Amino acid sequence: MRPLQKEIIESLKVLPTIEPEAEIRRSIKFLKDYLYQYPTLKSLVLGISGGQDSTLAGKLSQMAIEEMRTETNDSQYQFIAIRLPYAVQNDEEDALKALEFIAPDRILTLNIEEATLGIVQALNKEQIEVSDFNKGNIKARQRMIMQYAVAGQFAGVVVGSDHAAESVTGFFTKYGDGAADVMPLWRLTKDQGKQLLQSLNCPAELYQKIPTADLEEDRPMLSDEEALGVSYRAIDRYLTGYEVSDREAATIEKWYLSSQHKRHLPITVFDQFWR
């Protein structure tokens, strides 16, 4: 095993193999423990895109809330799933299928187009041209603003869907989808997440679809793997201690080293953030 590979695996707490049922219970217990620790909090809030990760985090959140209501006899506990399209979502049907599978207590649809364009227009007035990539990150941050706004109204906890295969590459927006209160999938590879969904009897099309952030308008529905230059299969193999090609390892490690600032926020004078 490569030296940096070992360091990354230990840092992200990835197991080479998992028992899906045990990891389902581990994540649900984690969410419940957080709510028990802070009894004034009564809801879990999560944006649902229709992809594998938010579908899994959403289902685990709903299951945790249902157990909280049973265990506490407190009907105030609820899971709020939020649809956060920018205008019209390209894979809207997948989002609706995910919501049907999750069966959340409450569904909100909050379109981020107007808020995003407001920021872009304000920058344009100052002669700042916003690149398509930057606008994509603005969209991601607007989605998180919406989730925290809802959480603020309903004594909520914002749930994140980040997992080990995203974390190792920094494939999330800083203070966007990378910002949340709790991350129940953190430690799992992409394939391990699929195993949990299979165990939960999720429709196969929701975890077999090609992962995409779909933030860039110049490159709509750009797949994660194309953007990263490496497959999730290779990332998963790397994270579970298997050999990958030199090119794949170099790509993964390049992303890991260049995105360290995203995994440790904020940086203070006491932090060593260089290698």
PyMOL commands that set and color helices and strands:
alter all, ss='L'
color gray80, all
select helices_A, chain A and resi 3-12+20-37+52-72+92-102+113-125+132-153+164-167+190-199+204-208+224-228+232-239+246-258+260-262
alter helices_A, ss='H'
color red, helices_A
select strands_A, chain A and resi 43-47+78-83+106-109+156-158
alter strands_A, ss='S'
color yellow, strands_A
deselect
rebuild
show_as cartoon
